[in-house]
C-alpha cells in the first residue's frame, strides 16, 4: 500500500513511518520543507497537488502540540488553526484528485467528549462543550470534503499514548523516579490510555479493514483513574507515591490546560475496534508500562 503521512516528526508519525515500512508499505511524508517528501504549507494554503496522485491512503497527524506550553490566547488559536486549516486543505485537495486515496485516517482525540465523569463513552456518544471538545468537532468536520467525495474517513480519537519517545509519560516517569510522583487533583478522573505498540497495530488494522469508518476510539480496554495509573507506575518503578497536587494549584498554574488535559474525566471504550475483531497486545496498563520500560532505558535516569 502506498501511504502519505503528515506529522512525520511528531511522537506518533516518527514511529509509524518505520513501522509501516517494515510491514512492507511504501510511505512518503507530507512536510513543509521541499525536496524531502510531498511539500505543503497549511498556513499559506499550499500543497503539491500533483504529487498526491497515486496514494492508496493518507494518514493525517500534523497538529500543534497541546501538551507543551501554557494555553494562552495565542496558543489556543494555534491549537485550533493547526488542526482545522491543515485538515481542510488536505481533505479538499485529495477529494479533487482524478484518483483519490481509498482512505483518509485523520487524527482526533478523546477531548471530543469533554469532562464526563463516570459516564461510559463509545464512538456514538455526544460531544462535550469544552474548548478541546469544540476543536475536535471542527477538526473532524474539516474532513467533510473527503467524505462527500466517497473517500472512507476515519477519525482517531486517541487517549494518552504511552511511549518513551514523547508525550507526557517521560515526565511522569522522571517525577516518579525522583520521588515526586503525585496524583493530580482528586485522582478520581478516568484517564484513557493506550500503548504505542497498540496504536501502530490499530492504524495498520484500520487501513485494511474497510468496515471501520468515522470516529474510532484509540484507547485500551482497561479503565483506570489517575490515582490508579499513578500508583501502578510507582509500583512498576518501585517508587512510592506520597503526594497529590491539589486541583486548585494545577488550575492556578496551568489554567484551562489543567482543567481539560489533567483533571477532566472520560471513561472511553474502544467499542469499534473491539467489535471489529482487533485485539490489544497490552490491554492492561501494568503490562504495558513494564514492556515499554524494558525495551529502552529511560533517558532521564
C-alpha positions as CSV (number, residue, x, y, z in Angstrom):
1,X,0.0,0.0,0.0
2,X,1.3,3.5,-0.9
3,X,0.7,5.8,2.1
4,X,1.2,9.5,2.7
5,X,1.7,10.7,6.3
6,X,1.6,14.2,7.7
7,X,3.1,15.0,11.1
8,X,6.1,12.7,10.4
9,X,8.3,14.3,13.1
10,X,5.7,14.0,15.9
11,X,5.6,11.3,18.6
12,X,3.3,9.1,16.5
13,X,4.5,9.9,13.0
14,X,8.1,9.3,13.8
15,X,7.5,5.7,14.8
16,X,4.6,5.0,12.5
17,X,6.6,5.6,9.3
18,X,9.3,2.9,10.1
19,X,6.6,0.6,11.4
20,X,4.6,0.7,8.1
21,X,7.8,0.4,6.0
22,X,8.8,-2.7,7.9
23,X,5.4,-4.1,7.2
24,X,6.0,-3.7,3.5
25,X,4.2,-0.5,2.8
26,X,5.5,2.4,0.7
27,X,5.5,5.6,2.8
28,X,6.1,9.2,2.0
29,X,6.0,12.1,4.4
30,X,3.9,15.3,3.8
31,X,6.2,18.0,5.1
32,X,6.8,21.8,4.9
33,X,10.4,21.5,3.6
34,X,10.5,20.9,-0.1
35,X,12.7,18.2,-1.6
36,X,12.3,15.7,1.3
37,X,8.7,14.5,0.6
38,X,5.5,15.9,-0.6
39,X,5.5,19.6,0.2
40,X,2.8,21.7,1.8
41,X,2.2,24.8,3.9
42,X,-1.2,24.8,5.5
43,X,-0.9,28.4,6.8
44,X,-0.3,29.6,3.2
45,X,-2.9,27.2,1.8
46,X,-0.3,25.5,-0.4
47,X,0.1,21.8,-1.2
48,X,1.8,19.9,-4.1
49,X,-1.4,18.7,-5.5
50,X,0.1,16.8,-8.5
51,X,2.3,14.8,-6.1
52,X,-0.8,13.5,-4.2
53,X,-1.9,11.4,-7.1
54,X,-1.5,7.6,-6.7
55,X,-1.6,7.2,-3.0
56,X,-3.8,4.4,-1.6
57,X,-4.1,6.0,1.9
58,X,-3.4,9.3,3.7
59,X,-2.7,9.4,7.4
60,X,-3.0,13.0,8.7
61,X,-1.4,13.5,12.1
62,X,0.1,17.1,11.9
63,X,-1.2,19.5,14.6
64,X,0.1,21.9,17.3
65,X,1.2,20.0,20.4
66,X,-1.4,20.7,23.1
67,X,0.8,19.4,25.9
68,X,3.6,22.0,25.5
69,X,3.3,25.5,26.9
70,X,0.6,27.3,28.8
71,X,-2.7,27.7,26.9
72,X,-2.5,31.4,26.3
73,X,-5.0,33.0,23.8
74,X,-2.3,32.7,21.1
75,X,-1.6,29.1,22.0
76,X,-5.3,28.2,21.8
77,X,-5.5,29.9,18.4
78,X,-2.6,27.7,17.2
79,X,-4.1,24.6,18.6
80,X,-7.3,25.3,16.7
81,X,-6.0,26.7,13.4
82,X,-3.3,24.0,13.0
83,X,-5.9,21.3,13.1
84,X,-8.6,23.0,11.0
85,X,-6.5,24.6,8.3
86,X,-4.3,21.6,7.5
87,X,-7.2,19.0,7.6
88,X,-9.5,21.1,5.4
89,X,-6.7,21.8,2.9
90,X,-5.8,18.1,2.7
91,X,-9.4,16.9,2.5
92,X,-10.3,19.3,-0.2
93,X,-7.2,18.5,-2.2
94,X,-7.5,14.7,-2.2
95,X,-11.2,14.9,-2.9
96,X,-10.4,16.7,-6.2
97,X,-7.8,14.2,-7.5
98,X,-8.5,12.1,-10.5
99,X,-7.7,9.1,-8.5
100,X,-8.2,9.9,-4.8
101,X,-7.0,7.6,-2.0
102,X,-9.3,4.9,-0.7
103,X,-9.0,6.1,2.9
104,X,-8.1,9.2,4.9
105,X,-7.2,8.5,8.6
106,X,-7.2,11.7,10.4
107,X,-6.1,12.4,14.0
108,X,-8.6,13.5,16.6
109,X,-8.7,13.0,20.4
110,X,-10.8,11.8,23.3
111,X,-11.0,15.6,24.1
112,X,-14.0,15.3,21.8
113,X,-16.1,14.0,24.8
114,X,-15.1,16.7,27.3
115,X,-15.3,16.1,31.1
116,X,-17.9,13.4,31.5
117,X,-17.2,11.9,35.0
118,X,-18.1,8.2,35.2
119,X,-20.3,8.2,32.1
120,X,-19.3,5.3,29.8
121,X,-18.5,6.7,26.4
122,X,-18.4,5.0,23.0
123,X,-17.9,6.5,19.5
124,X,-21.7,7.2,19.3
125,X,-21.6,9.4,22.4
126,X,-22.3,13.1,22.1
127,X,-19.6,15.7,22.1
128,X,-18.6,17.8,25.1
129,X,-18.7,21.6,25.4
130,X,-15.2,22.4,26.4
131,X,-12.5,24.2,24.3
132,X,-10.9,20.9,23.2
133,X,-14.3,19.3,22.5
134,X,-15.2,22.2,20.2
135,X,-11.8,22.0,18.5
136,X,-12.2,18.2,18.0
137,X,-15.7,18.7,16.4
138,X,-14.3,21.3,14.0
139,X,-11.3,19.1,13.3
140,X,-13.4,16.1,12.4
141,X,-15.8,18.2,10.4
142,X,-12.9,19.6,8.3
143,X,-12.7,16.2,6.6
144,X,-16.2,16.5,5.2
145,X,-15.0,17.2,1.6
146,X,-13.2,13.8,1.6
147,X,-16.4,12.1,2.9
148,X,-18.5,13.8,0.3
149,X,-16.1,12.6,-2.4
150,X,-16.7,9.0,-1.4
151,X,-13.4,8.5,0.5
152,X,-13.5,6.4,3.6
153,X,-12.7,8.7,6.5
154,X,-11.6,7.5,10.0
155,X,-11.1,9.9,13.0
156,X,-8.6,8.6,15.5
157,X,-9.9,9.7,18.9
158,X,-6.8,8.8,20.8
159,X,-6.1,8.8,24.5
160,X,-2.8,9.2,26.4
161,X,-0.2,7.4,24.2
162,X,2.3,5.6,26.4
163,X,5.8,5.9,24.8
164,X,9.2,6.9,26.0
165,X,9.7,8.9,22.8
166,X,7.5,11.7,23.8
167,X,4.2,12.8,25.3
168,X,3.6,13.1,29.0
169,X,4.8,9.6,30.1
170,X,8.5,10.5,30.2
171,X,7.7,13.4,32.6
172,X,5.6,11.1,34.8
173,X,8.4,8.6,34.9
174,X,11.1,11.2,35.8
175,X,9.0,12.7,38.6
176,X,8.2,9.3,40.0
177,X,11.9,8.2,39.9
178,X,12.8,11.4,41.7
179,X,10.3,10.6,44.5
180,X,7.9,13.3,43.3
181,X,5.3,11.1,41.7
182,X,1.9,12.6,42.5
183,X,-1.8,12.1,41.8
184,X,-3.4,15.0,40.0
185,X,-6.3,16.6,41.9
186,X,-8.6,14.1,43.5
187,X,-7.1,11.3,41.2
188,X,-10.7,10.1,40.6
189,X,-10.8,11.2,37.0
190,X,-10.6,8.5,34.4
191,X,-7.5,8.7,32.2
192,X,-7.9,6.8,28.9
193,X,-4.5,5.4,27.7
194,X,-3.0,3.2,25.0
195,X,0.4,1.6,24.5
196,X,2.3,2.9,21.4
197,X,2.6,-0.6,20.0
198,X,-1.2,-1.0,20.0
199,X,-1.6,2.4,18.3
200,X,0.7,1.3,15.5
201,X,-1.1,-2.0,15.0
202,X,-4.5,-0.4,15.2
203,X,-3.7,2.1,12.5
204,X,-2.5,-0.7,10.2
205,X,-5.6,-2.7,11.1
206,X,-7.8,0.3,10.2
207,X,-6.0,0.7,6.8
208,X,-7.0,-2.8,5.8
209,X,-10.5,-3.1,7.3
210,X,-12.9,-1.0,5.2
211,X,-15.8,-1.6,7.6
212,X,-14.1,0.8,10.1
213,X,-15.2,4.3,9.3
214,X,-16.0,7.6,11.2
215,X,-14.7,8.0,14.7
216,X,-12.7,5.2,16.3
217,X,-11.7,5.4,19.9
218,X,-8.0,4.7,20.1
219,X,-7.8,3.7,23.8
220,X,-7.1,0.5,25.7
221,X,-10.0,-1.5,27.1
222,X,-8.9,-1.2,30.8
223,X,-10.4,1.8,32.6
224,X,-8.0,3.4,35.1
225,X,-8.3,6.6,37.1
226,X,-5.4,9.0,37.5
227,X,-4.9,7.6,41.1
228,X,-4.7,4.0,39.8
229,X,-2.4,4.9,36.9
230,X,-0.1,6.9,39.1
231,X,0.2,4.1,41.7
232,X,0.7,1.4,39.1
233,X,3.5,3.4,37.6
234,X,5.0,3.8,41.1
235,X,4.7,0.0,41.6
236,X,6.4,-0.7,38.2
237,X,9.2,1.7,39.0
238,X,9.4,0.5,42.6
239,X,8.9,4.1,43.9
240,X,6.2,5.2,46.5
241,X,3.6,7.7,45.5
242,X,3.4,10.0,48.5
243,X,1.8,13.2,47.2
244,X,-1.2,14.6,45.3
245,X,-1.2,18.0,43.7
246,X,-4.4,19.9,44.6
247,X,-6.6,20.8,41.7
248,X,-6.6,24.5,42.6
249,X,-2.9,24.6,42.3
250,X,-2.9,23.0,38.9
251,X,-5.7,25.3,37.7
252,X,-3.9,28.4,39.1
253,X,-0.6,27.5,37.3
254,X,-1.9,25.9,34.1
255,X,-5.4,27.3,33.7
256,X,-7.5,25.6,31.0
257,X,-4.7,23.2,30.2
258,X,-5.1,21.7,33.7
259,X,-8.9,21.6,33.5
260,X,-9.0,19.9,30.2
261,X,-5.9,17.7,30.0
262,X,-5.1,16.8,33.6
263,X,-8.3,17.0,35.6
264,X,-11.1,16.1,33.2
265,X,-12.5,12.6,33.3
266,X,-13.5,10.5,30.2
267,X,-14.4,6.8,30.6
268,X,-13.9,5.9,27.0
269,X,-14.4,2.4,25.4
270,X,-12.7,1.2,22.2
271,X,-16.0,-0.2,21.1
272,X,-15.5,-0.1,17.3
273,X,-12.0,-1.6,17.4
274,X,-13.0,-4.4,19.7
275,X,-16.2,-5.4,18.0
276,X,-14.4,-5.5,14.6
277,X,-12.0,-8.1,15.9
278,X,-9.0,-6.1,16.8
279,X,-7.2,-7.5,19.9
280,X,-4.9,-5.4,22.0
281,X,-1.4,-6.6,22.8
282,X,-1.4,-4.6,26.0
283,X,-5.0,-4.4,27.4
284,X,-3.7,-3.9,30.9
285,X,-1.7,-0.7,31.9
286,X,0.8,-2.5,34.2
287,X,1.9,-4.9,31.5
288,X,2.1,-2.0,29.0
289,X,4.3,0.0,31.3
290,X,6.6,-2.9,32.1
291,X,7.1,-3.7,28.4
292,X,7.7,0.0,27.5
293,X,10.3,0.4,30.2
294,X,12.0,-2.9,29.4
295,X,12.5,-2.0,25.7
296,X,14.6,1.0,26.3
297,X,16.3,2.5,29.3
298,X,14.6,5.8,30.2
299,X,17.0,8.7,29.2
300,X,16.0,10.7,32.3
301,X,17.6,8.3,34.7
